[in-house]
């Protein structure tokens, strides 16, 4: 399924043919593509726009990626010569592959991709590069690309586990039953899970993960939290490999009777979505996120600009900052 960024104004359809955006459902007829294809010289002179498509792992029900796409769109608008779109992978590698294939057919100039499984999409990304499409890989699990947007997923997970361990040691006396929300089908989230487990084992050795559930979005996160708390009402800590699942866990915990300001309950995750920041600011049971998203949208678009204008572009390293009650004022002001 393909979704366009909210707010993009679609170009008017001319006669019987139209310009097709990056889509998992449509393609451009070869004759029309030839008529509509702009030369690099025309684009450089400002007579046309480069088409850049972000193939995401998931957008719907995922506030963090909604934020990434919104920031990317803002950067594309500033650039002035980029027609930006995205594909919603819906946590399904086959949909990402379909998105890549559609981008090739539609004559996209640059693909930004955050692959669910790098090896599964590798051949299709190579096909896109062979077709002359520039490729930017996000999250560093794809070695076939022009530029990588690097993120240390294991360290990110360790930062989540570190905050949870700090809460367990300072508030719960070093012992706690923990619920874990994870997704073993996503390579990056598996690495985050490894980091979470490592931090908890090293920093809160008397705490124990007693329940686990698969969750990659708010809906699954809420169900997962409810199921874990029903199975073991001793759980006082929930750690999640992404913010969307954790936001769902927050609603699930409230639904199970946990007070929103319970001082002996904590939820810890990453992604730095606006909803997470608000909950931390309100001093709820949602205690921690990790900011690593702010640079992805603007950074990848700026990198695409360089590549499309024939300039050299270096790999990006994303900085990560733990956000909790101590520094939430840096993100939200009264």
LUMTITI-942021 format. One record per residue: residue in three letters; y negated, z, x of N, C-alpha, C in turn. Coordinates in steps of 0.1 Angstrom, whole numbers. Layout:
// LUMTITI-942021
resn,npy,npz,npx,capy,capz,capx,cpy,cpz,cpx
ALA,Y,Z,X,Y,Z,X,Y,Z,X
...
//
This chain:
// LUMTITI-942021
resn,npy,npz,npx,capy,capz,capx,cpy,cpz,cpx
UNK,12,0,8,0,0,0,-12,0,9
UNK,-22,-7,5,-34,-9,13,-46,-3,6
UNK,-54,5,13,-66,10,7,-78,6,16
UNK,-89,3,10,-102,0,17,-110,13,18
UNK,-118,14,28,-127,26,29,-136,26,17
UNK,-138,38,12,-147,40,0,-161,36,5
UNK,-168,29,-3,-181,25,0,-183,12,6
UNK,-172,5,10,-174,-8,16,-177,-18,4
UNK,-187,-26,6,-191,-36,-4,-183,-49,-1
UNK,-175,-53,-11,-166,-64,-9,-175,-77,-10
UNK,-172,-87,-1,-179,-99,-2,-176,-107,-14
UNK,-185,-115,-19,-183,-122,-31,-173,-133,-29
UNK,-165,-136,-39,-155,-146,-38,-162,-160,-39
UNK,-159,-169,-30,-165,-182,-30,-155,-192,-35
UNK,-159,-200,-45,-151,-210,-52,-137,-205,-54
UNK,-127,-212,-49,-113,-209,-52,-106,-201,-40
UNK,-114,-198,-29,-108,-191,-18,-117,-179,-14
UNK,-112,-170,-7,-120,-158,-3,-115,-153,10
UNK,-123,-145,16,-120,-138,28,-110,-127,25
UNK,-99,-126,31,-89,-115,28,-91,-104,39
UNK,-91,-91,35,-92,-80,45,-78,-77,50
UNK,-78,-67,58,-65,-62,63,-57,-56,52
UNK,-45,-61,49,-38,-56,37,-23,-57,39
UNK,-16,-48,33,-2,-48,33,4,-57,22
UNK,-5,-63,14,0,-70,2,-5,-85,2
UNK,-15,-88,9,-20,-101,8,-21,-108,22
UNK,-22,-121,22,-24,-129,35,-34,-140,32
UNK,-38,-146,43,-48,-157,42,-41,-170,44
UNK,-43,-180,35,-38,-193,36,-43,-199,49
UNK,-34,-206,56,-37,-211,69,-49,-221,69
UNK,-50,-229,58,-61,-239,57,-74,-231,55
UNK,-74,-221,46,-86,-213,44,-90,-206,57
UNK,-80,-200,64,-82,-193,76,-90,-201,86
UNK,-85,-214,87,-92,-223,97,-106,-226,93
UNK,-109,-227,80,-123,-230,76,-131,-217,78
UNK,-126,-205,76,-133,-193,77,-134,-187,91
UNK,-125,-192,99,-125,-186,113,-138,-188,120
UNK,-144,-177,125,-156,-178,133,-152,-178,148
UNK,-160,-186,156,-157,-186,170,-163,-173,176
UNK,-158,-170,188,-163,-158,195,-178,-159,198
UNK,-182,-172,201,-197,-174,203,-205,-171,191
UNK,-201,-175,179,-208,-172,167,-209,-158,165
UNK,-198,-150,167,-198,-136,165,-208,-129,175
UNK,-207,-134,187,-216,-128,197,-231,-130,194
UNK,-234,-142,188,-247,-145,184,-251,-138,171
UNK,-242,-130,165,-245,-122,153,-244,-130,140
UNK,-237,-142,140,-235,-150,128,-223,-145,120
UNK,-215,-137,126,-203,-132,118,-200,-118,122
UNK,-189,-113,117,-184,-99,120,-170,-99,125
UNK,-168,-90,134,-154,-87,138,-147,-79,128
UNK,-134,-83,126,-126,-75,116,-118,-65,124
UNK,-120,-52,121,-113,-41,127,-106,-33,116
UNK,-93,-31,118,-85,-24,108,-78,-12,115
UNK,-79,-1,108,-72,11,113,-59,13,105
UNK,-48,12,112,-35,14,105,-31,29,107
UNK,-33,37,96,-32,51,97,-18,56,93
UNK,-14,68,97,-1,74,93,-1,77,78
UNK,-13,82,73,-14,86,59,-29,89,56
UNK,-34,86,44,-48,89,41,-48,97,28
UNK,-41,92,17,-41,99,4,-36,113,6
UNK,-42,122,0,-38,136,0,-38,142,14
UNK,-47,136,23,-48,140,36,-63,141,40
UNK,-69,153,38,-84,154,40,-88,151,55
UNK,-79,154,64,-83,152,78,-85,137,81
UNK,-75,129,76,-76,114,78,-87,108,70
UNK,-90,113,58,-101,109,50,-114,110,59
UNK,-115,121,65,-127,124,74,-127,114,86
UNK,-116,112,92,-115,103,103,-120,89,99
UNK,-115,84,88,-119,71,83,-134,70,79
UNK,-138,81,73,-153,81,69,-161,81,82
UNK,-158,88,92,-166,88,104,-165,74,111
UNK,-153,68,110,-152,55,116,-160,44,109
UNK,-160,46,96,-169,36,88,-183,38,91
UNK,-188,50,93,-202,53,96,-205,46,110
UNK,-196,47,119,-198,41,132,-198,26,132
UNK,-189,20,123,-189,6,121,-202,1,115
UNK,-207,9,105,-220,5,99,-231,5,109
UNK,-231,14,119,-241,15,129,-240,3,138
UNK,-228,-1,141,-226,-13,150,-232,-25,145
UNK,-230,-28,132,-236,-39,125,-228,-52,125
UNK,-219,-53,135,-211,-65,136,-196,-63,133
UNK,-193,-52,127,-179,-49,124,-176,-48,109
UNK,-166,-55,105,-161,-54,91,-149,-45,92
UNK,-150,-32,87,-140,-22,89,-131,-20,77
UNK,-118,-18,79,-109,-16,68,-98,-7,73
UNK,-89,-2,64,-78,5,69,-66,3,60
UNK,-54,7,66,-41,6,59,-36,20,58
UNK,-32,25,46,-26,38,44,-11,37,46
UNK,-7,43,57,8,42,60,16,51,51
UNK,10,59,43,18,68,34,30,75,40
UNK,28,79,53,39,86,60,52,78,60
UNK,50,64,61,62,55,60,60,44,71
UNK,69,45,81,68,35,92,68,20,87
UNK,76,18,76,77,4,71,64,-1,66
UNK,56,8,60,43,4,55,33,2,67
UNK,34,9,78,26,6,89,30,-8,95
UNK,43,-11,95,47,-24,100,42,-35,92
UNK,43,-33,78,37,-43,69,22,-45,71
UNK,15,-34,74,1,-34,77,-2,-42,89
UNK,5,-40,100,3,-48,112,5,-63,110
UNK,16,-66,103,19,-80,100,8,-87,92
UNK,3,-79,82,-8,-85,74,-20,-87,82
UNK,-23,-77,91,-35,-79,100,-34,-92,108
UNK,-22,-95,113,-19,-107,121,-22,-119,113
UNK,-17,-119,101,-19,-131,92,-34,-132,88
UNK,-40,-121,86,-54,-122,81,-64,-124,93
UNK,-59,-125,105,-68,-128,116,-77,-116,120
UNK,-72,-104,119,-80,-93,123,-82,-94,138
UNK,-94,-89,143,-97,-90,157,-93,-78,165
UNK,-92,-66,159,-88,-54,166,-80,-45,156
UNK,-69,-40,160,-61,-30,153,-62,-16,160
UNK,-66,-6,152,-65,8,157,-53,13,150
UNK,-44,19,157,-31,24,151,-28,38,156
UNK,-25,47,146,-19,60,149,-5,59,144
UNK,5,55,152,18,53,148,26,65,144
UNK,34,64,133,43,75,130,54,76,140
UNK,60,64,143,70,63,153,67,52,163
UNK,63,55,175,58,45,184,68,34,187
UNK,81,38,189,91,28,193,94,19,181
UNK,92,24,169,95,16,157,85,4,155
UNK,73,7,159,62,-3,156,59,-11,169
UNK,65,-8,180,62,-14,193,63,-29,193
UNK,73,-35,188,75,-49,188,65,-56,180
UNK,61,-50,169,51,-56,160,37,-55,166
UNK,34,-44,173,21,-43,180,21,-53,191
UNK,32,-56,198,32,-66,209,30,-80,203
UNK,35,-82,191,32,-95,184,18,-96,181
UNK,11,-86,177,-3,-86,174,-11,-89,187
UNK,-7,-83,198,-14,-86,211,-12,-100,215
UNK,0,-105,213,3,-119,217,-5,-129,209
UNK,-9,-124,197,-18,-133,188,-32,-131,192
UNK,-35,-123,202,-49,-122,207,-57,-111,201
UNK,-50,-102,194,-56,-90,187,-57,-79,197
UNK,-68,-73,198,-70,-61,206,-64,-49,199
UNK,-57,-40,207,-50,-28,200,-55,-16,207
UNK,-58,-6,199,-62,8,204,-52,17,197
UNK,-45,24,206,-34,34,201,-40,48,201
UNK,-38,55,190,-43,69,188,-31,78,189
UNK,-33,89,196,-23,99,198,-12,97,208
UNK,-14,87,216,-6,85,228,9,85,227
UNK,14,79,217,29,77,217,32,62,215
UNK,23,54,220,25,40,220,20,34,233
UNK,29,28,241,25,23,254,22,8,255
UNK,22,2,243,18,-12,242,5,-13,235
UNK,-6,-14,243,-19,-14,237,-29,-17,248
UNK,-42,-20,244,-52,-22,254,-58,-9,258
UNK,-60,0,249,-66,13,252,-59,24,244
UNK,-57,36,250,-51,47,243,-62,58,241
UNK,-61,64,229,-69,76,225,-59,88,227
UNK,-61,95,237,-51,105,242,-53,119,236
UNK,-42,125,231,-43,138,226,-30,146,231
UNK,-32,157,237,-20,165,241,-15,173,229
UNK,-5,167,222,0,173,210,7,186,212
UNK,14,188,223,21,200,226,11,211,228
UNK,0,208,236,-10,218,238,-17,222,225
UNK,-19,212,216,-25,214,203,-17,224,195
UNK,-4,222,195,5,231,188,5,245,194
UNK,4,246,207,3,259,214,-10,266,210
UNK,-21,259,208,-33,265,204,-32,271,190
UNK,-24,264,181,-22,270,167,-13,282,169
UNK,-2,282,176,6,293,178,0,305,185
UNK,-9,302,194,-17,312,201,-26,320,192
UNK,-32,313,182,-41,321,173,-32,329,163
UNK,-21,323,159,-12,331,150,-6,343,158
UNK,-3,342,170,2,353,178,-9,364,180
UNK,-21,360,182,-32,369,183,-33,377,170
UNK,-33,371,159,-33,378,146,-22,387,144
UNK,-10,383,148,2,391,146,1,404,155
UNK,-4,402,167,-5,413,176,-16,423,173
UNK,-27,418,168,-39,426,166,-39,432,152
UNK,-33,425,142,-34,429,128,-21,435,123
UNK,-10,429,128,3,432,122,12,440,132
UNK,7,445,143,14,454,152,25,446,160
UNK,23,433,161,32,425,170,45,420,163
UNK,47,424,150,59,420,143,55,413,130
UNK,62,402,127,59,395,115,70,385,112
UNK,72,383,99,80,372,94,71,360,92
UNK,76,348,97,67,336,98,74,325,90
UNK,66,317,83,70,305,76,64,293,84
UNK,72,283,86,68,271,94,68,259,85
UNK,57,252,84,56,238,78,56,228,89
UNK,65,219,89,66,209,99,71,195,93
UNK,71,185,102,76,172,98,83,165,110
UNK,96,166,109,104,161,121,106,146,121
UNK,100,139,112,100,124,112,88,118,119
UNK,78,127,123,66,122,129,66,128,144
UNK,67,118,153,68,122,167,57,132,172
UNK,45,129,168,34,138,172,35,152,166
UNK,40,153,154,41,166,148,53,174,153
UNK,63,167,158,74,174,165,69,180,178
UNK,60,173,185,55,178,197,46,191,194
UNK,38,190,183,30,201,179,39,213,176
UNK,50,210,169,59,221,165,65,228,178
UNK,68,220,188,73,225,200,63,235,206
UNK,50,231,206,39,239,211,38,252,204
UNK,38,251,190,37,263,182,49,273,185
UNK,61,268,186,72,277,189,71,283,203
UNK,66,275,212,65,281,226,55,292,226
UNK,43,290,220,33,301,220,38,313,213
UNK,45,312,202,49,324,194,60,331,202
UNK,69,324,209,79,330,217,73,338,229
UNK,63,332,235,57,338,247,48,349,243
UNK,40,348,233,29,357,230,32,367,219
UNK,41,364,210,45,373,200,60,374,199
UNK,67,378,209,82,377,210,89,385,199
UNK,83,395,193,90,402,182,87,396,168
UNK,79,386,167,78,379,155,89,369,153
UNK,92,365,141,103,356,139,100,346,128
UNK,104,333,131,103,323,121,115,324,112
UNK,113,328,99,124,331,90,126,320,80
UNK,116,312,77,117,301,68,110,289,73
UNK,115,277,70,109,264,74,110,254,62
UNK,100,246,61,99,235,51,92,223,57
UNK,96,211,52,90,199,56,78,196,47
UNK,67,193,54,54,191,47,45,183,55
UNK,39,172,50,30,164,57,17,162,49
UNK,16,168,37,4,166,29,3,179,20
UNK,-8,179,12,-11,191,5,-1,194,-6
UNK,4,184,-13,14,186,-23,27,192,-18
UNK,32,187,-7,44,192,-1,41,206,6
UNK,29,208,11,26,220,17,25,232,7
UNK,20,229,-5,20,239,-16,34,242,-20
UNK,42,232,-22,56,235,-26,64,242,-16
UNK,61,238,-3,68,244,8,65,259,9
UNK,52,262,8,48,276,9,54,285,-3
UNK,54,279,-15,59,286,-26,74,289,-24
UNK,81,279,-20,96,280,-18,99,291,-7
UNK,91,290,4,93,300,15,90,314,11
UNK,80,316,3,76,329,-1,86,334,-12
UNK,91,325,-20,101,330,-30,114,334,-23
UNK,117,327,-12,130,330,-5,128,342,4
UNK,116,345,8,114,357,17,100,362,15
UNK,98,372,6,85,377,3,79,386,14
UNK,87,388,26,81,395,37,72,386,46
UNK,72,373,43,64,364,51,49,368,51
UNK,43,370,62,29,373,63,21,362,71
UNK,28,353,77,21,343,85,27,329,82
UNK,19,319,79,24,305,78,17,297,89
UNK,24,290,97,19,281,106,23,267,102
UNK,14,257,104,17,243,100,13,234,111
UNK,20,223,112,17,213,122,6,203,119
UNK,1,204,106,-12,197,103,-20,204,92
UNK,-32,201,91,-41,208,82,-39,205,68
UNK,-34,193,64,-32,189,50,-21,198,45
UNK,-10,200,52,1,208,47,-4,223,46
UNK,-12,227,55,-17,241,55,-26,243,43
UNK,-34,233,40,-43,235,28,-35,236,15
UNK,-24,229,15,-15,230,3,-8,244,4
UNK,-5,249,16,1,262,17,-9,273,12
UNK,-21,271,14,-31,281,10,-31,282,-6
UNK,-30,271,-12,-29,271,-27,-16,277,-32
UNK,-5,273,-24,8,279,-28,8,294,-26
UNK,2,299,-16,2,314,-13,-6,321,-24
UNK,-17,315,-28,-25,321,-39,-17,321,-52
UNK,-10,310,-54,-1,309,-66,10,319,-67
UNK,14,324,-55,25,334,-54,19,348,-54
UNK,6,349,-56,0,363,-58,-6,368,-45
UNK,-7,360,-35,-14,365,-23,-29,364,-25
UNK,-36,375,-23,-51,375,-25,-57,366,-14
UNK,-68,359,-18,-74,350,-9,-80,356,3
UNK,-83,370,2,-89,377,14,-79,388,19
UNK,-67,386,17,-57,396,22,-57,397,37
UNK,-61,408,42,-63,410,56,-50,410,64
UNK,-38,411,57,-26,411,64,-17,398,62
UNK,-24,387,59,-18,374,57,-26,364,64
UNK,-20,354,70,-27,344,77,-21,330,77
UNK,-29,320,76,-25,306,77,-32,300,89
UNK,-24,292,97,-29,287,109,-25,272,111
UNK,-34,263,114,-31,249,115,-41,242,124
UNK,-42,229,121,-52,221,129,-59,211,120
UNK,-67,202,126,-73,190,120,-88,192,117
UNK,-92,204,114,-107,206,112,-113,198,100
UNK,-105,197,90,-111,191,77,-121,200,71
UNK,-130,194,64,-141,202,58,-136,214,50
UNK,-125,211,42,-119,222,34,-115,234,42
UNK,-109,231,54,-104,241,63,-116,250,68
UNK,-126,243,72,-138,250,77,-144,259,67
UNK,-145,254,54,-151,262,44,-142,275,41
UNK,-129,273,41,-121,285,39,-122,295,50
UNK,-123,290,63,-125,300,74,-138,307,73
UNK,-148,299,69,-162,305,67,-162,315,57
UNK,-154,313,46,-154,323,35,-145,335,38
UNK,-139,335,50,-131,346,55,-119,349,46
UNK,-112,338,43,-100,338,35,-88,340,44
UNK,-76,339,38,-64,340,46,-62,327,55
UNK,-70,317,53,-69,305,61,-78,309,74
UNK,-71,311,85,-78,318,96,-81,309,108
UNK,-75,297,109,-76,289,121,-74,275,119
UNK,-82,266,125,-79,252,126,-82,248,141
UNK,-79,236,144,-82,231,158,-90,218,156
UNK,-102,218,162,-110,206,161,-106,196,171
UNK,-100,185,167,-97,174,176,-100,160,169
UNK,-106,160,157,-108,148,150,-121,141,151
UNK,-131,149,155,-145,144,155,-147,132,163
UNK,-140,130,174,-142,119,182,-133,106,179
UNK,-123,108,171,-114,97,168,-120,85,162
UNK,-127,87,150,-133,76,143,-144,70,151
UNK,-155,77,155,-165,71,163,-160,65,176
UNK,-152,73,183,-147,69,196,-139,56,196
UNK,-130,54,186,-122,42,186,-130,30,182
UNK,-140,32,173,-149,21,169,-158,16,181
UNK,-163,26,188,-171,23,200,-163,15,210
UNK,-150,20,212,-141,13,221,-138,-1,216
UNK,-136,-3,203,-133,-16,198,-145,-25,201
UNK,-157,-20,199,-169,-28,202,-169,-33,217
UNK,-165,-25,226,-165,-29,240,-154,-40,242
UNK,-142,-37,237,-132,-47,238,-135,-61,232
UNK,-141,-60,221,-144,-73,214,-156,-80,220
UNK,-164,-73,228,-175,-80,235,-172,-83,249
UNK,-159,-82,252,-154,-85,266,-157,-75,277
UNK,-160,-63,273,-163,-52,282,-151,-44,285
UNK,-151,-37,297,-140,-29,300,-141,-16,292
UNK,-129,-11,288,-129,2,280,-118,11,286
UNK,-121,23,289,-111,32,295,-104,40,284
UNK,-92,46,287,-86,55,278,-94,67,275
UNK,-94,71,262,-101,83,258,-92,95,258
UNK,-98,106,262,-91,119,261,-98,128,251
UNK,-92,132,240,-98,139,230,-99,154,233
UNK,-110,160,232,-112,174,235,-107,182,223
UNK,-102,194,225,-97,202,214,-104,216,215
UNK,-108,221,203,-115,234,203,-109,242,191
UNK,-104,254,194,-99,263,184,-111,268,175
UNK,-110,267,162,-120,271,153,-115,283,145
UNK,-122,294,145,-118,306,138,-130,313,133
UNK,-129,326,129,-140,333,124,-151,336,134
UNK,-146,336,147,-156,339,158,-166,328,160
UNK,-162,316,158,-171,304,162,-173,295,150
UNK,-169,299,138,-171,290,126,-186,287,124
UNK,-195,296,129,-209,294,128,-214,281,135
UNK,-206,277,145,-209,264,152,-207,252,143
UNK,-199,254,132,-195,243,124,-202,243,110
UNK,-204,255,105,-210,257,92,-221,268,94
UNK,-233,264,89,-244,274,90,-248,278,76
UNK,-253,290,75,-257,295,61,-268,287,55
//
